[in-house]
Amino acid sequence: MHKVHIVLSPDARRTPESLQATLACVRELVGLEDVNERRLARYGILSGCVRAQDVAALQSVPGIEAVEVDGLQRAL
């Protein structure tokens, strides 16, 4: 699992309908459920843990501007 930060495009955040459509695509693809609504509204960023193979798939979702893997390493 990788922690990622997903940046939504301004068009995806323009209306509540377009935002919900983009969030639905993300939820369907990677199951990201725990959304920080305040951070999403202020910065247009979603953060969460996804499988390695889903990182590339997220970049093809309409309304997603960028997907960045968090460089933080954690010891087990």
C-alpha positions in Angstrom: 0.0 0.0 0.0 1.2 3.5 -0.8 0.0 6.7 0.7 -1.0 9.1 -2.1 -2.2 12.6 -2.5 -4.7 13.1 -5.3 -5.1 16.6 -6.7 -8.4 17.3 -8.3 -8.6 19.7 -11.2 -10.4 23.0 -10.9 -13.1 21.8 -13.3 -13.8 18.8 -11.1 -14.3 21.1 -8.1 -16.3 23.7 -10.0 -19.8 22.3 -9.2 -21.0 19.9 -6.5 -22.1 17.5 -9.2 -18.8 17.3 -10.9 -17.0 16.9 -7.6 -19.3 14.0 -6.6 -18.8 12.3 -10.0 -15.0 12.5 -9.6 -15.2 11.2 -6.0 -17.5 8.3 -7.1 -14.9 7.3 -9.7 -12.1 7.4 -7.1 -14.2 5.4 -4.6 -15.1 2.8 -7.2 -11.5 2.4 -8.4 -9.6 2.3 -5.1 -12.2 2.3 -2.4 -11.0 5.6 -0.8 -13.7 6.3 1.8 -12.2 8.5 4.5 -12.2 11.9 2.9 -11.1 15.0 4.8 -13.8 17.3 3.6 -12.2 20.5 4.8 -8.9 19.8 3.1 -10.8 18.8 -0.1 -12.8 22.0 -0.1 -9.8 24.2 0.7 -7.0 22.6 -1.4 -8.7 20.1 -3.7 -6.6 17.3 -2.4 -7.6 13.8 -1.3 -5.2 11.6 0.6 -5.2 8.0 1.4 -3.6 4.6 1.0 -4.0 2.7 -2.3 -2.5 -0.4 -3.8 0.6 0.1 -6.0 -1.2 -1.0 -9.1 -3.9 1.6 -8.6 -1.6 4.6 -8.6 -1.3 4.6 -12.4 -5.0 3.9 -12.8 -5.9 6.9 -10.7 -4.1 9.2 -13.2 -6.5 8.3 -15.9 -9.6 9.3 -14.0 -11.3 12.4 -15.4 -11.0 15.3 -13.0 -7.8 14.2 -11.5 -4.9 16.6 -12.1 -2.1 14.7 -10.4 -1.4 11.7 -8.2 1.7 11.9 -6.0 3.1 9.1 -3.9 4.0 10.3 -0.4 7.7 9.8 0.2 7.4 9.1 3.9 8.8 5.7 4.9 7.6 4.0 8.0 9.2 1.2 9.9 7.2 -2.0 10.5 
